[in-house]
Amino acid sequence: MEDKDFLQFIASVKKMTGIDLALYKEAQMKRRLTSLRQKRGYGTFVQYFDAIAKDKELFYEFLDRMTINVSEFFRNPGRWEVLENKILPRLAKQSSRIKCWSAACSTGEEPYTLSLILLRKRLDATVLASDIDEGALAKAKQGVYTDRSLQDCPKELVDKYFVKDALSYRISDEVKRRVTFKKHNLLADAFDTQFDLIICRNVMIYFTEEAKHELYHKFSRALKPGGVLFVGSTEQIFQPQQYQLETEDTFFYRKMG
């Protein structure tokens, strides 16, 4: 009975939003959403769906819980150093303007980190940043962060490109200008093409093996030959050649051909 209730919830969410929860790992998704449903006082998932369908605040809270918006600037700093000092200089030789995509960008820390690096390297580039969660995108566009988000951001960049308010830091328009935010569902929407760099980190861990396999194919098709996919520190791709990719550095994969 409980399984039927959850399966009906999955079907209703897909019909209303296009989001297919069946492509996420069921155990952790169900656990997370069960605690949220119970916290809000709904006895079944069917009752909970009826509530989120009518109440925008509840719906955004559901999306937020589903998408786990945890991010910070320069997360795993050593990997960003590799991007800055090895990957981007090669891409700059390949393209006069580097076309970048921060996929599943959450509240903007990742695409703004990339923008800061591109400014420091004085490279001409465009950065598309996308996420399924409109609430996260709204926060990203505001560009206001706590000091915790900035703990790994180099001090000279904080001093140069952020304005400190009483309790937060506001990112400068110079950094924002390079980034375009857009709502996008990785599992359902079409991908743009001819990217030099795609960053998709700490997201794939939530998907089933079948969904991951399909996404890696889609990312590969979206890259130019010689373009790079940068993944998270728990998301090493085994047998990247099946996606026409080869390892360029740890967690960096270059499109072959």
N, C-alpha and C positions, 0 to 999 in steps of 0.2 A: 504493500500500500504506500509506504513511504517513498519507494523508488518510483512508483507511478506518479506520485505527487511531484517529485523533482523533475521527472521526464516531461511532464505536462508544462512545468515552469520553463524548462529549456525550450520547448516548442513555442510557447507563448512569447518568450523574449525574442526568439528568432523572427517570429512573424511581425512583431511590433518594431524591432530595431535593426534587423538584419545581422545581429551579433549571434554567432553560433557557439554557445557555451559547450557543446559537445566536442569541440576541437581543443578545449582546455583539459588539463589533467583533472579527472573527475573528483578524486578523493579530496585534493586540497581546495578545489573550487567549491565543492559541496560543503566542506567543513567551514570555510570562510563565510559562505552565504547563509548557512544554518545559524551561525552565531549572530549574524546581523539580523536575520528574520526574528530570532527569539528575543534579541535585544529590543526590537521594535514591537514585540508583543503579538506576533502573528503565529497561529497554531500550525498552519500549513503553508506550503509554497504557493498554492493556488490563491489563498487569501493574500499572501504577500505580493503576488503579481498584481492582483486587482488594486492593491494600494499604490504600488509604484506607477501603475498605468495612469492613475488619477493625480498623483502628487509629485510635482517636479523635484522638490527637495529630496524626497525619498528616492526618486529615480537617479538623481545625481549622486546620492550617497551609495546606492547600489553600484553604479558605474565606477565610482572611486574605489570601492572595496574590491571590485572585480579586477581592476587594472593595476593595483598596487603602486601608487605613485611615490616611489622612494628614489631620490636622486640627489646628487650633489655635484658641484663643480670639480673638474679634474679627478673624477672617481677612478681609482687605481692609477695614480700619477705617472708611474713608469711607462704605462702603455701610451699615454698622451705624449710623453717625450719621444717615443718611437714614431708616433704619427707626425710630430712636429719636425723631427730631425732626419727621418729616413723616408717616410711614405710621401709626405706632402712635397718635398723637393723633387722627387721623381715624377709625381703627378703634374707638377708645374712645368716640367720639361715636355710632358706629353700634351698638355692643354693650356692655351693662353688664358682661359678662364676656367677655373675648376668648379665643376657642378657637383654639389654635395647634397646628401639627404640624411637627416637624423630621423630615423623611423621609430615610432613609439617613443616620442621625445618627452613624455610626461610634462612636468612643469617648467621645462625650458633650460635646465642647467646644462644639459649635454650640447644642444646646438649653440648656446651662448659660449660654452667652453671652446667649441670649434671656432666660433667667430673671433674670440679673443686671440687664439693662436694665429688665425689668418691675418688679423691686424698686426700682430707682433712680427709675422714673417713678411708683411707687406705683399700679400698674394691677392690677386683678383679672383674672386669666387662668389658663387651664389649658394645659399644654404636654405633648402626646404626642410621644414620641421613639421612632423605630422604626429597625430595621436587620435585615438578613438574617443577620448574623454574631453568633452567640451569644457568642463570645469577646469581640468588641468591646462588646457590651451588658453583659457581666459587668464589664469594665473601667470602662464608663461609670457603672454603679451604684456602684462603689467610689469614684469621684470623686477619684482621686489622679493628679497631673500633674507633669511636669517644668517647670523654669523656661522651657525652649524653647517649650512650649505656651502660656505666659503672656506671651510677649514683647510682644504688642500689647494686652494687657489693661490698662486704666487702673490706675495704682498705687493709687489710693484704693479701688478695688474689690478688688484683691489683698489690701491691708491689712485690709479690713473683712470679707471673705468667705472667706478662705483661711487655713489653719493651716500654717505652714512646719515640715516635719520635716527631718531631716538632708539628704536628697537629693530631696525632693519637696514638693509643696503639696497639702493635702487641702481639698476644697471643703466649705463649711459645710452643715449640715442645712437651714438656712433657704433656701438656693438649691436644694437637692435636692428639697425637699418639693413644689415646684411641678411637677416633671417626672415623668411616668410612662413607663417604658421597656417596649417590647413588640417581640417578634420579628415581622418582616413582610417579605414578598417583594413588592417594588414591581411586578414583572412578572407575578405570578401571583395575589396575594391581593386581596380586595375592599378598597375604600377606605371609610373613614367619611366623613360628609358634614357640611355646615354649618360649615366652618372659616372663620374670619376671616383667618387667616394660614397659609400653607404655605411652609416653607423647604425647598428641595431644591437644594443647591449642589454643583458639582464632582462630579456623579455621571453626569449625562446624557451626558457626553463619552465614556463607555465603551460606550454603547448604539448599535445600528444606527439609521438614520433612521426605519425602520418602528416600532421599539420606542419611540423618542422621541415620534413622532407620536401613538401610542396613549396614552403616559403623559401628555402635555400635555392630551389630551381628558379623561383620568381625573382629573387634578388640577383642571381647570376644573369638572368636575361635582361635585368634592368641596368647592368653595368656595361660600360664600354670595355673592349679588350684592353687589358692592362689596368682596369679600374680595380678598386679595393673594397672588400667587405670587412668591416671592423666589428668584432663580436665581443661579448662579455667574458669575464674571467672564469666563468663556470660553463662556457658554451663552446668548447673546442669542437671543431668539425672533423670527425673521423672520415677518412676517404673523401677529401674535398674534390678529387678529380671527377667523381660522379656528377658533380654540379659544374664542371668545366672551371674549377678553381684549383689553385695551388697555394701552399703556405708561403707567404713572404716573410712573416715574422710571427711570433706567438700571438694568436688571436687576430692576425691580419691575413686575409686570403685574396690573392690576385686572380682576376679573370684571365683565363688562358686564351691564346689566339691573337 
